[in-house]
């Protein structure tokens, strides 16, 4: 595990300390959890954005529709 050093505003550090104490969790673990949650949100937002971009692309939509048509045929044949 790597060591990371940073500065935080005093009010944020105070909130971090209070919540870490309240949750009985070390501050570094609370930061780790918070950062993971935030980075997961960013990834989800990028994923959603890519779907929107694909939805605006006429060629991709045609390919998707053709794929769905094949899928429905497979379901009906079962």
N, C-alpha and C positions, 0 to 999 in steps of 0.2 A: 504494500500500500504506500502511496506517495504522500508526502507532506505538502500542504498548501497553506500559505500565509496570506491573509487579506486584511483590509481595514473595513470597518462597518461604522455607519453613523451611530452615535451613542444611544439614541432612542431605539434603534433596531437591535443593537446588542443587548439593551435592557430587556426588550420584549423576548428576545431569544433566550436569555438567561431565565426569565420568569417562567416561560413555557417549558423549558427543559426541566426546571425544578418541579413544576406542577406535574409533568408527565413522568418524572423520575427517569429521564433519558439524558445522556451526555449531550452537550451542545453540538458536538461534531456529528453525532448520529441524527440529531434533529435537522441539522443543516443538510446532511446527506439525503434524508428522506424528502425534505422540501425541494432540494435541487432535482432529485429524481422525478418527483411529481411534476415540477415545472417543465423539465426537459421532455417528459412524456406528453404533456399538453402541447408543446411546440411540435413534436412529431405528429400528433393527431391532427393539429391544424394544418401542417404541410400535406398530410395525407388527404384531408378533406379538400384542400386547395387543388391538389392534383386531379381529384375526381371532377371538380368543377371545370378545370381546364379541359379534361377529356370530354366532358359533356358539351363543351362548346366546339369541339373538333368534329366536323362533319364526317370525315373518313373513319375516325375511331367509332363514332356512333353507328355508322353503317356496318362496320365489322362486328360490333357488339350485337346489333339486331340480327345479323346473319347467324351469329353463334347461338342466339336465343332461339331462333327458328329451328336450328339443328337440335337443340336441347329439347324443345317441345316435341319434335318428331320422335326422339328417343323415348321420351316418357309415354307417348301415345302407343308406341310399339310394344311396350311391356305389358 
